[in-house]
Amino acid sequence: MKILIEPPTWLGDAVMATPAIEALLRMHPDAEVTLVGSLVSTEALRLHFQVTKSEVLDKGWLALRRKAKALGHFDLAISFRSSGRSAWFLFFLDADKKCQFPKHYSGMHQVEKYYLFLKECEELSAEAGDLKLYEAPYSYRHPTLGINPGASYGSAKRWYPDSFAQVATALSGMYDIVIFGGPGEEEIAGDIEKAIAQAGVKNVENLAGKTTIPELISRIAGLDWLVTNDSGPMHVAAAYQIPTVALFGPTRHEETSQWHNPQSHIIRKEMDCAPCMKRSCPLKHHDCMKLINADEVTAVIKMQAKKQQ
């Protein structure tokens, strides 16, 4: 059997689709899988043992049509994207059965939305299981705390560089510090690194803009703790059940919090204006993130570390 899968575009969404993908492939253990989609999502999921081919899709409409025709025949084609581009691609694809993620699911976690989609398409049994990635965890020399200050959705989801730096500085006696960040987040990461250095901390490594997606996943998988905004790296950490402090402001934590991570700790503020789901604060005060105190984050990690002693 030949199956084509187009994962969600963004890293976090791609990770949240893995319980559905795992269940589908357990139903078809002999299937050969072709992954198509964004560089981020295909790189994140390419190591599944049933994936035999992985291709990044071009953005042009004509290029999508050519790619669909060139890929050949499939027994089943699944797209986790509800866009017109994906519908166009599926239209020209030669497949016996085609399923595209709809827009109407609401009131549930994103993992459950993806699982329900495939449940309706392929009659999956049971409920969504754990997140699953296949990169081997990186081996750090010392206990290590990761800092992830970025969030691709927009500035409203981002906590402040000075606050991240305060957490890293306060915990640098317990952990080495690693700063993560994707393309375009180097400046934020650099500000944190500079603030940490000014506090006299030397055991810090800045990896912003320096890792591939597989390297990022491996590095996160080897951490002892991650402090992060609502972001793709947060979901990577959940896949490896890394102890995490997740900072939520304008987004719905019920829908995009870490899935099945018993060591997840959410910090958020109850506000009348949150969650607004905006890319930048429409009220210009950004209190949903500004009111989160660095001491709150530090206290969670120190308390959990004390319990483990």
N, C-alpha and C positions, 0 to 999 in steps of 0.2 A: 504494500500500500504506500502511496506517495501523498504526503500532506504538506501543504504550504501554510506557513504561519507568518502573518504580519503583526509583530508585537506593538504595543503602544509606543509612541515616539520617545517619551522622556524616560530617564533611568528609573525613577521611583515607580512610575506606572508599569514599566516593563517588569520590574521585580514583583509588583503586586499581582501581575497576571500569571505568575509562575504556578500557584496552586491549581489554577484551571488548566494550564498547559500540562502539568505533571499528571493530572487526572486523565486528560485526553490521551496522553501517550501511554498511560498504563492500560487503557482500553485497547490500544493498538500497539502492542509491544514490538511488532516486527516492522512498523512503519518507518520509512525514510523521510526525514523532515528537511524542508528547505525554508530557511529564515530569510525574509526580506523586510526592509524597513530602514530606519535611521541608523547611522553609524553607532550611536550610543546603545540603542536597544539590541542590535544584532551582536555587538561586541560583548554585551553583558550576558547574553543567553547562548552564545555559540558553542559552549563546551558541553551542552547536553549530549549524551552519548548517541542519541538518535538523530542529531543534526548532521546531515551529510553535506550541506551546502548553505552558504550564508552570503547574501548580497545586499548592498546598500542601494536603495532606490533613488534615482534622480528626481528632481522636483518638477521638471517640465512635463506637461501633459502628453506630448508626443513621445517623449522618452519613456514614460510610464507604459504607454500603449505598446511600444516596441519591446520593452522588457517583458511585459505580460505574454506576448506572443512567443518570445524567444525561450521562455522557461519550460515550455512543453506542457504535457498533460499531468493533471493531479486528480486523485480520487476525492480529495477534500481540500478546500481552501478556507482559511480562517483569518479574518482581519479584526484586530482589537481596536481599530480606529474607525470612527463614525464619519470621517471627512468625505467630502465630494471626491477628492483625489483618490482615496482608497476605493470608493465605489466605482470610479472610472477604471482603475487598475483591475478590479475584480471582474468588471464587465467584459474586458478583453482577454481575461485569463481562461485557459482551457481547463475546466474542472467539473467533475460530475456533480459536486455539491459545494455551494458557496454560502458562507455565513459572515455577516458584518455586524459589529457591535452597534447597538442602537443607542439613541440619546435619552430614552425615556426612563431609565432606571433612576430611582432616587430613594433617599431615606435609609441607606445602608452603607456599609464600608465598601470602599472601592474594590477590595479583594472579592467581596460577595457579589458585586455587580459583574465583574468579569466571570466569576464562576457561574452565576445564574445565566449569563449569556451562553456559555458553552453547554450548560445543562439543558437549555432549551434547544440548542443546535444539535447536540450529540447525546442527549439523555444521560448525562453523567449521574452517577449515584452518589449517595452520602453528601457531605458538606465539604467546604473548602478546607484543605489541609494547610501545612506550613509553607512559608516561602522557601524557595530552593534555588541556590546558585552553586556553581561547580568550581569556582576558583579556589585554589589551596590557600589557606591563611598564611600571611607573612609572619615570619618568626622574628620578633623584636628581641633585643638583648636584655631589655629591662621592662618592667611594667610601664605601659604607655597609655596616655590619654590623648584622644583625637579631638581636634577642634574643627568644626565645619561651619564657617560663618556665612556661606553663600546660600542662595535659593534662586533657582532660575525663574520662578514665577514672577518675582518683582521685589521691590525694596520693602514693601509692607511686611513681608515674611521674615525680614532679616533683623536679628538682634544686633547690638552695637559692638564695633571692634573693641572699644575700651572695656566693655563688659566681658567679652570673651577673654581679653588679656588679663583682667583681674582674676577670673577663674583659673586660667592657666598658671598665673604667677602664684596664686594661693596653693595650688596643688602640685607645683613643680618639685617640691621636696619628696613627694610620694610617687610621681610619675614623670617619665620623659614626655615631652609635648610634641605632637605632630599636627601641623596646620594643613587642612585640605582645601581645595578650591579648584573649580573648573576654569576654562578659558573665560576671561573677562572678570574674574574674581581675584586676580593677582594683587590688585591695589588694596582691597580689603584685608587680604591675608598679610600683605606687607605691613600695613598699619598695625596689625596685631603683633606681628613679629617684632616690630620696632618698639612697641610699648612694653612687650615682655623683656626685651633686651635692656631697655632703660631701667627696668626693675632689678637688673643684675642676674637674670635667669639665662643660663647658657645651654641647658639641655633641651633645645627646641629645634625642630626641623620644619622648614616651610616647603611643602610639596605642591602648592597651588600652581596649576598650569603645567605641572611637570610629569603627570602620570597619564598613562592610557587608561581606558575604562577597566580592562582586566587588572592592571596594576592598582588602580584605586580600590577595586573590590577586594583584592588580596590584602592590601594594607589595612582596610577597615576591618576585615575579617580577623586580623591578628590583634586587635586592640583589647585593652582591659576596660576602657570606658570611651564613650563618644558623647560630646556635647554638641548639639546640632539644632539648626532650624528645621522646620518641616521641609524636607528635601529628599532628593534621590539617595544620597549617602545614608540618610536616616533609615530608609527601607532596606538598603544593603546591610546595615548593622542588624536589623531585625531578622534578616535571613540567616544570620549566624548567631542570633540571640546574644549580641554584645550588650552589656549593661549600658544604658543610654539615658541621658537627660535630653528630652525633646522639648523645644520651646515653641509654643503655639500662640499666634496672635489673630490674624485676620482669616485663618482657614478653619474648617470644621474638623476638629480632632476626632469626632466620631467616624468620619469618613476616610481620613488619611493618616491616622495614627499608626504606630508600629503594629503589625499583625502578628499575633501569637508570640510575642516576646515577653516572657514573665519578668524580665529585668528592665522593662521600660518604665521611665518616670517622666510624666508630662508636667510641665509647669506652664500655667496660663492664668490670665486674669479675667474674672467675670466682668463683662462690660456690656452696656446696653447696645453699643454700636458694633460689637463683635459676635460672631464672625461676619465681616462685611464682604469677604471674598474679593477685595479689590487689590490691584497690583501696587498701588500707593495709597497712603492714608487719605481718604476724601475729606476728613476733618482737620487735617494738617497737624494733629498733635501726636499721633502714633503711640498713644498711651498703652495700647494692648501689648506692645513689646517694651516700651520705655519703662513701664512700671515693674518689669521683671528685674529683680535685684541679683547681682552676682553672688551675694552671700547665700541666697536661696539655693542656687545651683551647687555651690561649693558644699553646703551643708548636706545635701542629698548624697553626694559622693562620699564625703567623710563618714556619714552615718552608715552607709552600706559597707564601706571598707572596714569599719569598726565591727560590724556584725559578723564579718567573714574571718576576723582574727581568732 
